[in-house]
Amino acid sequence: MSENLIQSKLAEIEQVLNKRWPENKIEPTLDRISALVDALGSPQLSYPTIHLAGTNGKTTTARMIDQLLANLGYRVGRYTSPHLESFTERISIKGEPISDAQMIATYKDIELYLDLIDSRQPHPISYFEALTAMAFVAFAEFPVDIAVIEAGLGGEWDATNVLTSQVSVMTPIGFDHMEYLGDTLEKIAQTKSGIFKPESNVVLAAQTPAVAKVLMEKVAKVSAIPFREGIEFAVKKRALAVGGQLISLQGLHGDIDDIYLPLYGDHQANNAAVALAAVEAFTSVALDQDLVRDAFSKVASPGRCEIVYKDPTVIIDAAHNPHGAAAISKTINNEFDFELVVGVVAVLGDKDVAGILENLSGCLDYVVLTQNSSARALAADQLAQIASKYFQPEQIEVIGDLAGAITYAVEKVSLANQVSDGVGAVLVTGSVVTAGSARAILRDLMKAKP
């Protein structure tokens, strides 16, 4: 098949999938996905799995677990969501997105089964359910030695929860998707704890006391073995380093010092501690310290405090809820020495927009309010009305086009850097969609630069 034909077929598949029930809506049932994987021969049960849920840090933690397992010699499949630029990113095999040809072949494998289940269920298979089944099939076909699977929304009713995982991981829980998961952290925790499997290992990131209580009650109910951050494992210390940080971790089987992590933020150190504990829980042995150091030195997390441009510095972060916005704000303030930070912010209308902007106001000197390409995007002028509570009028610029907003911010900071000795930066944030689009826009800007 020629490259043009492959791209055309891939675009066609994406278009067909996008017509299905959107992934930001869930229905509290596993009936459709259960029927689908049963018809496919339960591919998700043909390899061991590590299953992750939580509000923030899932994708980065999954990437860290993937790299640790790869360094141990495992052939790893990783399923994460949402994607930044291409939907093939969601299904990773041996550290790389599934090839376009494999993606097409996998869709062909399940296409008729999708039609079959659609005809038998009150509602057709959703976008996320279809992609989840494709990941399960792709990993079985490759085959992988182990799969690292990130839940989409929630846990109990998430399409990924047809797994029988050896290890469940719960990253920090905050407020997000309250219309489906509940309006208190305890309710959200209850739903997410639905991924804990009987007599399995459960790795818990540090949580608020109320959330920890809910999670530990579920651990006890299913007779699982808990490993808790701050008790069985922890971040011992961390220090800033060029391009990231130097950390020391208390693992389940001893301490590992002098780990270079090429990511910014204390939350990334916590993610590393959780990832190490998850792999130690899976293998039940102490890992070689040099192997661990090498694995963490290779970790990348696109769209998470990612420096994509150097003159001036442009950082992309996919923060899409208050918890994420607080993390990037803290990282910008504590780990960089910028005298000027201009934010480019585009959010989705169904998010806690006020909470996001309030947290970002702590690190931004100016904000350019815009909107991304999502059908759920909040209009820039509506965003400006909310932003007026947290920024002064002279700090706000409204530019509806995302590319125009980024160009304006880059030019503003470039000019400021030329007329002063200070170092300024641009932060593009507010949504995963915003982060993905910004990466493509900035690539074009770099190409056009003389």
Secondary structure, DSSP 8 states (H G I E B T S, - for coil): --HHHHHHHHHHHHHHHHTSS-TT---S--HHHHHHHHHTT-GGGSS-EEEEE-SSSHHHHHHHHHHHHHHTT--EEEE--S-SS-GGGGEEETTEE--HHHHHHHHHHHHHHHHHHHHHSSS---HHHHHHHHHHHHHHHTT-SEEEEE-SS-STT-TTTT---SEEEE----S--HHHH-SSHHHHHHHHGGG--TT-EEEE----HHHHHHHHHHHHHTT-EEEEBTTTBEEEEEEEETTEEEEEEEETTEEEEEEEE-S-SHHHHHHHHHHHHHHHHHH-S---HHHHHHHHHT---TTSSEEEEETTEEEE----SHHHHHHHHHHHHHH---SEEEEEE--BTTS-HHHHHHHHTTT-SEEEEEE-S-TTB--HHHHHHHHTTTS-GGGEEEEEEHHHHHHHHHHHHHHHHHHSSS-EEEEEES-HHHHHHHHHHHHHHHHH--
